[in-house]
Amino acid sequence: MADGQPSPDQEALSKIDTTVPHSARIWNYWMGGKDNYDVDRDAGDAYREIAPNIETMARASRQYLIRTVSFVAGELGIRQFLDIGTGLPTYDNTHQVAQRVAPESRIVYVDNDPLVLRHAEALLTSTTEGVTEYIDADLHDPEKIIEAARRILDFDKPVALMLMGILGHIQDYEEATSIVRRLQAVLPSGSYFVHYDSTDTDQELKRAQQGYDDTGAVPYVLRSPQQLAAYYEDLELLEPGIVSCPLWRPEPGTTPEPTDVYGGVARKP
């Protein structure tokens, strides 16, 4: 830059630690992406050796996002999306799915990962009718997220709050539940909560996750379906409720196999 100051891209690169595996980069690797490093591929391979179906889970989670966003934008008519814990861009990101259904949709992504910040331009593509923005913020500070999102979204109209595979990174369960409550509290009536997280129902997955956590990476807490259900308290769950993601309104004619990732869609009365 002319003034000698580092660009946001350079600052983001300087903050990326390539010596410790990172969940977003490993997820990107499992999804067939290229935004990952040797340390992430090694950790991803080690995880897969213990839990061989992890790539199936990753891809099923993406398909769940596609189905839920298509449903919320299409059948439910929601035009505003707050997607917290964006992760690295891959195929059919939230803005692509929503704006394919309704070009005027407004999407706000939130993450605090420097590699996601580096790739923010890929997330900021938008239809001319709609808006796509990125906020660099931490889920531990939901008030800051809402304050920034208000500049882009109209909280007098329904919003789809999306927490997709991110709450496990909040290690304390009471804090995770409190964050969900605080985010939901500002949503107007008629808004929707869209969520999934991995569960503790499979011993192989638990062993694989413990091995990953032992690498020094940011841990991810596997929780029971009953614990996940608490995130939906005081909301109106849509059918089929909180289920294994492949079983949530699967495409007609398919025979999905359940995985250890559970989610649901619920309406705020």
C-alpha positions as CSV (number, residue, x, y, z in Angstrom):
1,M,0.0,0.0,0.0
2,A,1.2,3.6,-0.7
3,D,1.2,4.6,3.0
4,G,3.3,1.6,4.0
5,Q,0.5,0.1,6.0
6,P,-0.2,-3.7,5.5
7,S,-3.3,-4.5,3.7
8,P,-6.1,-6.4,5.4
9,D,-5.1,-9.4,3.4
10,Q,-1.5,-9.2,4.6
11,E,-2.6,-8.7,8.2
12,A,-4.9,-11.8,7.9
13,L,-2.0,-13.9,6.5
14,S,0.3,-12.8,9.4
15,K,-2.2,-14.2,11.9
16,I,-2.6,-17.6,10.3
17,D,-0.9,-20.3,12.4
18,T,0.1,-23.2,10.1
19,T,1.7,-25.2,12.9
20,V,-1.6,-26.1,14.6
21,P,-4.5,-27.7,12.8
22,H,-7.7,-25.7,12.4
23,S,-11.2,-27.0,12.3
24,A,-12.3,-24.8,9.4
25,R,-9.3,-25.8,7.3
26,I,-9.8,-29.5,8.1
27,W,-13.5,-29.2,7.2
28,N,-12.4,-27.6,4.0
29,Y,-10.0,-30.5,3.3
30,W,-12.8,-33.1,3.9
31,M,-15.0,-31.1,1.6
32,G,-12.4,-31.4,-1.2
33,G,-11.3,-27.8,-0.9
34,K,-7.7,-26.4,-1.3
35,D,-7.6,-23.8,1.5
36,N,-5.7,-26.0,4.0
37,Y,-2.2,-26.8,5.0
38,D,-0.2,-30.0,5.7
39,V,-0.9,-29.8,9.4
40,D,-4.7,-29.8,8.6
41,R,-4.5,-32.6,6.2
42,D,-2.5,-34.7,8.6
43,A,-5.0,-34.0,11.4
44,G,-7.9,-34.7,9.0
45,D,-6.4,-38.0,7.9
46,A,-5.8,-39.0,11.6
47,Y,-9.4,-38.2,12.4
48,R,-10.7,-40.2,9.5
49,E,-8.7,-43.2,10.5
50,I,-10.7,-43.4,13.7
51,A,-14.0,-42.1,12.4
52,P,-14.1,-43.2,8.7
53,N,-17.5,-41.6,8.0
54,I,-16.4,-38.1,8.9
55,E,-16.2,-36.9,5.2
56,T,-19.8,-38.3,4.8
57,M,-20.8,-36.2,7.8
58,A,-19.1,-33.1,6.4
59,R,-20.8,-33.4,3.0
60,A,-24.2,-34.3,4.7
61,S,-23.9,-31.1,6.7
62,R,-23.4,-29.0,3.6
63,Q,-26.4,-30.6,1.9
64,Y,-28.4,-29.8,5.1
65,L,-27.4,-26.2,4.8
66,I,-28.5,-26.1,1.1
67,R,-31.9,-27.7,2.0
68,T,-32.6,-25.5,5.0
69,V,-31.6,-22.2,3.3
70,S,-33.6,-23.1,0.2
71,F,-36.6,-23.9,2.4
72,V,-36.3,-20.8,4.6
73,A,-35.9,-18.5,1.6
74,G,-38.4,-20.3,-0.6
75,E,-41.3,-21.8,1.4
76,L,-41.0,-19.4,4.4
77,G,-40.1,-16.3,2.4
78,I,-37.3,-15.1,4.6
79,R,-35.0,-12.5,2.9
80,Q,-32.5,-11.8,5.7
81,F,-29.8,-14.3,6.9
82,L,-27.3,-13.9,9.8
83,D,-24.8,-16.7,9.3
84,I,-22.4,-16.9,12.3
85,G,-19.4,-19.1,12.1
86,T,-19.1,-18.9,8.3
87,G,-16.1,-21.0,7.8
88,L,-14.2,-21.1,4.5
89,P,-16.0,-20.5,1.3
90,T,-16.9,-23.7,-0.5
91,Y,-19.7,-24.7,-2.9
92,D,-23.3,-23.5,-2.4
93,N,-22.6,-21.0,0.4
94,T,-25.5,-19.4,2.2
95,H,-25.7,-16.3,-0.1
96,Q,-25.5,-18.4,-3.2
97,V,-28.4,-20.7,-2.1
98,A,-30.6,-17.9,-0.7
99,Q,-30.1,-15.5,-3.7
100,R,-30.7,-18.3,-6.1
101,V,-34.1,-18.6,-4.6
102,A,-34.7,-14.9,-4.0
103,P,-32.1,-12.5,-5.6
104,E,-33.1,-9.7,-3.2
105,S,-31.9,-11.7,-0.1
106,R,-29.5,-10.0,2.3
107,I,-26.8,-12.1,4.0
108,V,-24.4,-11.2,6.8
109,Y,-21.6,-13.6,7.5
110,V,-19.8,-13.5,10.8
111,D,-16.4,-15.1,11.6
112,N,-13.2,-14.2,13.4
113,D,-10.8,-16.6,11.5
114,P,-8.0,-14.7,9.7
115,L,-8.1,-17.2,6.8
116,V,-11.8,-16.6,6.4
117,L,-11.1,-12.9,6.4
118,R,-8.6,-13.4,3.7
119,H,-11.2,-15.1,1.6
120,A,-14.0,-12.6,2.5
121,E,-14.0,-11.3,-1.1
122,A,-15.3,-14.7,-2.2
123,L,-18.1,-14.4,0.3
124,L,-19.0,-10.9,-0.6
125,T,-20.2,-11.6,-4.1
126,S,-23.9,-10.8,-4.4
127,T,-26.7,-10.3,-6.8
128,T,-27.4,-6.7,-7.8
129,E,-30.8,-6.9,-6.0
130,G,-29.4,-8.3,-2.8
131,V,-26.6,-7.7,-0.3
132,T,-23.8,-9.8,1.1
133,E,-21.5,-8.6,3.9
134,Y,-18.9,-10.0,6.2
135,I,-18.4,-9.1,9.8
136,D,-15.1,-9.9,11.7
137,A,-16.4,-10.7,15.1
138,D,-16.4,-13.4,17.8
139,L,-19.3,-15.5,18.8
140,H,-18.4,-15.0,22.4
141,D,-19.6,-11.4,22.0
142,P,-23.1,-11.7,20.5
143,E,-24.0,-8.0,21.3
144,K,-21.1,-6.8,19.1
145,I,-22.4,-9.1,16.3
146,I,-25.9,-7.8,16.6
147,E,-24.7,-4.2,16.7
148,A,-22.7,-4.6,13.5
149,A,-25.5,-6.7,11.8
150,R,-28.0,-3.9,12.4
151,R,-26.2,-1.8,9.9
152,I,-27.1,-4.2,7.2
153,L,-30.2,-6.1,8.3
154,D,-33.5,-4.7,9.4
155,F,-34.4,-6.3,12.7
156,D,-37.9,-5.0,12.4
157,K,-38.4,-7.8,9.8
158,P,-37.8,-11.5,10.2
159,V,-34.2,-12.8,10.1
160,A,-32.9,-16.4,9.8
161,L,-30.2,-16.8,12.5
162,M,-27.8,-19.6,11.4
163,L,-25.4,-21.3,13.8
164,M,-24.1,-24.2,11.7
165,G,-21.6,-26.5,13.4
166,I,-20.1,-23.6,15.6
167,L,-21.6,-24.0,19.1
168,G,-19.3,-26.9,19.9
169,H,-16.4,-24.4,19.9
170,I,-18.0,-22.7,22.9
171,Q,-16.6,-25.1,25.5
172,D,-18.9,-24.2,28.4
173,Y,-22.4,-25.4,27.8
174,E,-24.1,-22.8,29.9
175,E,-22.2,-20.1,28.0
176,A,-23.2,-21.6,24.7
177,T,-26.8,-21.7,25.7
178,S,-26.6,-18.1,27.0
179,I,-25.2,-16.9,23.6
180,V,-28.0,-18.6,21.7
181,R,-30.6,-17.0,24.0
182,R,-29.0,-13.5,23.6
183,L,-29.0,-13.8,19.8
184,Q,-32.5,-15.1,19.6
185,A,-33.8,-12.4,22.0
186,V,-33.2,-9.6,19.4
187,L,-35.0,-11.4,16.6
188,P,-38.5,-10.2,15.8
189,S,-41.5,-12.5,15.7
190,G,-41.5,-14.7,12.6
191,S,-37.8,-15.1,12.6
192,Y,-36.2,-18.6,12.3
193,F,-33.3,-20.4,14.0
194,V,-31.4,-22.8,11.8
195,H,-28.7,-24.9,13.5
196,Y,-26.7,-28.1,13.5
197,D,-23.9,-29.5,15.7
198,S,-22.1,-32.8,16.0
199,T,-23.3,-35.2,18.8
200,D,-21.6,-37.5,21.3
201,T,-23.6,-40.5,20.3
202,D,-20.8,-42.4,18.5
203,Q,-17.7,-43.7,20.4
204,E,-15.5,-43.6,17.3
205,L,-16.3,-40.0,16.8
206,K,-15.6,-39.2,20.4
207,R,-12.2,-40.8,20.2
208,A,-11.4,-39.0,17.0
209,Q,-12.5,-35.7,18.5
210,Q,-10.4,-36.2,21.6
211,G,-7.3,-37.0,19.4
212,Y,-7.9,-33.8,17.5
213,D,-8.4,-31.7,20.7
214,D,-5.1,-33.1,22.0
215,T,-3.2,-31.5,19.1
216,G,-3.6,-28.1,20.7
217,A,-6.2,-27.0,18.3
218,V,-9.3,-25.1,19.4
219,P,-11.4,-27.9,20.9
220,Y,-14.9,-28.8,19.7
221,V,-17.3,-30.2,22.3
222,L,-19.6,-33.0,21.2
223,R,-22.9,-32.8,23.0
224,S,-26.0,-35.0,23.4
225,P,-29.1,-34.4,21.2
226,Q,-30.9,-33.5,24.5
227,Q,-28.4,-30.7,25.1
228,L,-28.8,-29.4,21.6
229,A,-32.6,-29.4,22.1
230,A,-32.1,-26.7,24.8
231,Y,-31.1,-24.3,22.1
232,Y,-34.6,-24.4,20.7
233,E,-36.5,-23.7,23.9
234,D,-39.5,-21.3,23.6
235,L,-39.3,-21.7,19.8
236,E,-41.7,-23.5,17.5
237,L,-39.9,-26.5,16.0
238,L,-40.8,-27.3,12.4
239,E,-41.2,-30.9,11.3
240,P,-39.4,-33.3,11.6
241,G,-37.9,-31.6,14.7
242,I,-34.3,-32.0,15.8
243,V,-32.9,-35.0,13.8
244,S,-29.8,-36.3,12.2
245,C,-29.2,-33.8,9.4
246,P,-29.6,-36.2,6.4
247,L,-33.1,-37.0,7.8
248,W,-34.3,-33.4,7.8
249,R,-36.6,-33.1,4.8
250,P,-34.5,-35.2,2.5
251,E,-34.9,-34.9,-1.3
252,P,-37.7,-37.0,-2.6
253,G,-36.7,-40.4,-3.8
254,T,-33.5,-40.5,-1.7
255,T,-32.8,-42.9,1.2
256,P,-30.5,-41.0,3.4
257,E,-28.3,-42.6,6.1
258,P,-28.3,-40.9,9.5
259,T,-25.0,-39.3,10.8
260,D,-24.0,-38.0,14.1
261,V,-24.8,-34.4,13.2
262,Y,-28.1,-33.2,14.4
263,G,-30.1,-30.0,13.6
264,G,-33.4,-28.4,13.1
265,V,-35.3,-25.3,12.1
266,A,-37.5,-23.4,14.5
267,R,-39.7,-20.3,14.4
268,K,-39.7,-17.5,16.9
269,P,-43.4,-16.9,17.9
